[in-house]
């Protein structure tokens, strides 16, 4: 599984713990706010409807009282409405209530009709326009037994001053009108259904009552009432800025509305009331259609339309008897919860801002906490891989646990570095990376063994002081260590002034022979550079001898449970050691076995020395001198002279192996003619001549 960083874990845990709480609080607040807004909207609409119903009730109560007062006056004074003087009384009644359009009386005996009424600019009477300034009129029709009756208008202004008169014949008989006949039949106060006053294009009602004299019907008094005042009332007292209110009759026709619009429609030659579903704003009809059709019951409901929510309510007006009128109110919920939504948005943004700030703070704190831990983890990784020098810049912190961990890592680094000074670095690295315990045991593996030694170390130790000697040897061992490590080798041990190393364990590698040879060339080159400095100071130079052999040996942890060593055992180790010693015989620097040449010959420049018997081994081995390497850098690339020497040595060696001693001797002597100081040719000629002398002696 992919591991997570400490910062990510801390931040994730913070988000897991806080975000749900934040979302829950916002959601709870939003839901609570919505509930409160809905409850508030219903309360406000209910209060508005109650007030509107009370206004309607007061209006009809006031007008009904006026009608009953007129009927009582006619009952008490039978001759009250017998002459035109009663017009002032009717005018007082009509002017007393703004919503009253007219007050009038019709007599049962002869059909006399007296009326006091409001006039509207733009209308005409008897086909003529109203006199200028006319706002009111007295109207009367007195029957004429000889023919058509006359209808007379007396026009008045706002100050009750006359502005003119108009007279024309009329066939109007109040006794034949619906309001008269309905009231006469009911024998009590009546309120008509909504009607259209065509002359004024207004919706109105007629409230009428009978006049009795000595238990006989003497006439009907009535008042025409318009609901323009109710429309103004609804407009002035809206539930909310964008709400719409209606007063509807039992059929859903609009009687009054808060927009104060005309609620009549022309259908052919007649006018009719506009149904609420026919309102210009289609939303009204849509919302109205979603009501529950359960008679004339009170109901409130919410409707979603075009991405917005609306609250609607229908409430019966019970005060107007037998009319089944209703108050219908629609309002967008935004009118009630806009402030709440604004506060919710503010809270959301504030919460988001606070959360972002908290995330930033948590991130900074987590970074402050995790950065030293990450550095410590990186240091531990570098310690495990042995990639760096000793740790010196451990994080400083006031957090006690991290400070303790820093000291522990520093101690661990010191311990591992110290351990690696005594145990092969590659072994320590493998142990750290594999997390295996050290156990005694080994296995057979084909690898390359390396031995090096300083020539004439005993003589050198007698010539220079011990302190300088230790420094010289340390410089050499430091060169050897770095060269072996550079080629990923394993230093087994230091044997006095000698070094034992091997390649191919604990890390398996395919080119272990080539790497061992390159390490030897590195050492040779670095020691030559060191000798140049030593010679400049007048000191004796160092000469390093190296023996390299590839063979199958036992490699592993050898020793006891208390003390063990990771090393190699076997005949191959002895051969490598003997090869290092052969350098003294042939006065060479680096000797290789044939197995090494076989493993890495293509990349090495060598020359054969000969088949040599080494101590402890009956069979002879072919020994080579390492002269350089191909493609490993200009400093190791063999020169033309070196290549020529290697070729001449190979020819002489092959002649000797083939048994052509004379040709071999001639070839080696040719080498000495071309290279007079070549120690190998001298040594091989000495061997051949010594061998021939021994044979002749026999």
Secondary structure, DSSP 4 states (H G I P E B T S, - for coil): -----HHHHHHHHHHHHHHHHHHHHHHHHHHHHHHHHHHHHHHHHHHHHHHHHHHHHHHHHHHHHHHHHHHHHHHH-TTTTSSTTHHHHHHHHHHHSTTEEEEEEEETTT--EEEEEE--TT-EETTEEPPTT--EEEEEEE--TTSPEEEEEEEE-TTS-EEEEEEEEE---GGGSHHHHHHHHHTS-EEPPPEEETTTTEEEEEEEEEEEETTEEEEEEEEEEE-HHHHHHHHHT-SSTT-EEEEE-TTSBEEEETT----EEEETTEEEEPBGGGSSSHHHHHHHHTS--SSS--EEEEEEETTEEEEEEEEEETTSTT--EEEEEEEETHHHHHHHHHHHHHHHHHHHHHHHHHHHHHHHHHHHHHHHHHHHHHHHHHHHHT-SS----PPP-S-HHHHHHHHHHHHHHHHHHHHHHHS-HHHHHHHHHHTPPP-SEEEEEEEEEEEEEETTHHHHHHHS-HHHHHHHHHHHHHHHHHHHHHTT-EEEEEETTEEEEEESSSS--TTHHHHHHHHHHHHHHHHHHHHHHHHHTTPPPP-EEEEEEEEEEEEEEEE-SSSEEEEEESHHHHHHHHHHHHHHHHT-SEEEEHHHHHHHGGGEEEEEEEEE--TT-SS-EEEEEEEEESSS-GGGS--HHHHHHHHHHHHHHHHHHTT-HHHHHHHHHHHHHHSTT-HHHHHHHHHHHHHHHHHHH-
